[in-house]
Amino acid sequence: MNDFLSLLPFQKGDKVKDKDGNIFIIERLKDAISLGKNEIKVHFLIRKIKKNGEPYQYANQAWGIDYFSL
């Protein structure tokens, strides 16, 4: 599984942005599930970044790729 996760477009430490413009940092990729021929759901922990650039104290879980690379 770790080999597969290393091929994903998002990796630990990457900054991503959601559709609302919030910025997050990826803490850890947890799992990936193939839903079909061309669809993969990814489970990862993200930590929201405050406007001053500091990360929030707690990480959140997220499913899917509704995030865009920065």
N, C-alpha and C positions, 0 to 999 in steps of 0.2 A: 504494500500500500504506500509506503514512503516513497518508492521510486515513482509511482503514479502521481502523488501529490507534488513532487518536485517538478513535474512537467506542466503544472497549472500556471496560468498567467499571473496569479497573485501569489506572493511568497511572504514569509514572516518578515516584518519590518517595512513592508511596502505601505505607502500612503494611498488611500483610495477616497473617492468622493461619491456620495449617494446622489440620487436624483434631486434632492432638496438643497444640495450644496454643502452639506455637512461633511467635514473631513474626519477620517478615521485612520488608525494605524492597525495593521494586521498583527495580532499577538501570536496566533498559532493556527495552523490548518489542522482540523481534527479528523475529517472524514470526507469522502466523496462517494456519491452513488450515481450509477448510470441509470437514467430513466428511459432511455431509448437510444436509437442509433446515433443521434446528434445532440443529445441533451444530457448534461451532467449537473447534478446539484452538489454544491460544495458547502460543508459545514465548517465554520471557522470562528475564532474569537477575535473581536475587534474592540478597540478602545477609541472613543471619540476624542478628538483634539479640540481644546478650548480655543477661543479667538486669539488668546495671547500665545498660542503655540504649545502650551503645556497639555499633556494627556490627562484625561480624567482618571480618578483612582481605580475604578472598577472596569473590567472588560465585559462586553456583552456578546451573546452568541448570535450568529447570523447564519441563515441558510440562503443559498442561491447566489447568483451573480447579478445583484442589482446595484453594483458598485462599479465605478469607473476609475481606471488607473490615472494617477497624477503624473 
